[in-house]
Amino acid sequence: MPFNPSMDKELFSKALDTESGKIVVSVHSYNNGPNKLQITREIKDREGNLSFAKLGRLSKEEAEGAMPLIKEALLNM
């Protein structure tokens, strides 16, 4: 069965703003299944518009900034 966006529920979402964009920590449940943590990165282009990018590696500052968001997300799981 293909992914159906209408069956995906976002239960929590907070973002950490950085120089180059933001890191988003969220909790989702698909088709009333188990809650799952998702961490994504959005980067700014030359015009300042955000677009999705592979999370990849985090700098120490990014990791330290994301930790409180991850802890808060865990309380919502």
BELFEN-V887362 format. One record per residue. PSI is psi in whole degrees, 0 to 359 (none if undefined). BURIAL is + if it has 9 or more other ideal C-beta (glycine too) atoms within 8 Angstrom, else -. Layout:
psi: {PSI/PSI}
burial: {BURIAL/BURIAL}
This chain:
psi: {129/161/132/108/332/345/356/118/127/118/339/144/128/151/147/115/135/175/317/357/232/159/127/127/125/163/131/153/125/125/42/26/192/148/138/143/136/134/123/163/139/131/153/138/187/330/355/5/142/141/151/141/157/136/311/221/149/142/167/318/319/316/316/323/326/335/313/326/321/317/319/321/321/328/340/11/none}
burial: {-/-/-/-/-/-/-/+/-/-/+/+/-/+/+/+/-/+/-/-/+/+/+/+/+/+/+/+/+/-/-/-/-/-/+/+/+/+/+/+/+/+/+/-/-/-/-/-/-/-/-/-/+/-/-/-/-/+/-/-/-/+/+/-/+/+/-/-/+/+/-/+/+/-/-/+/-}
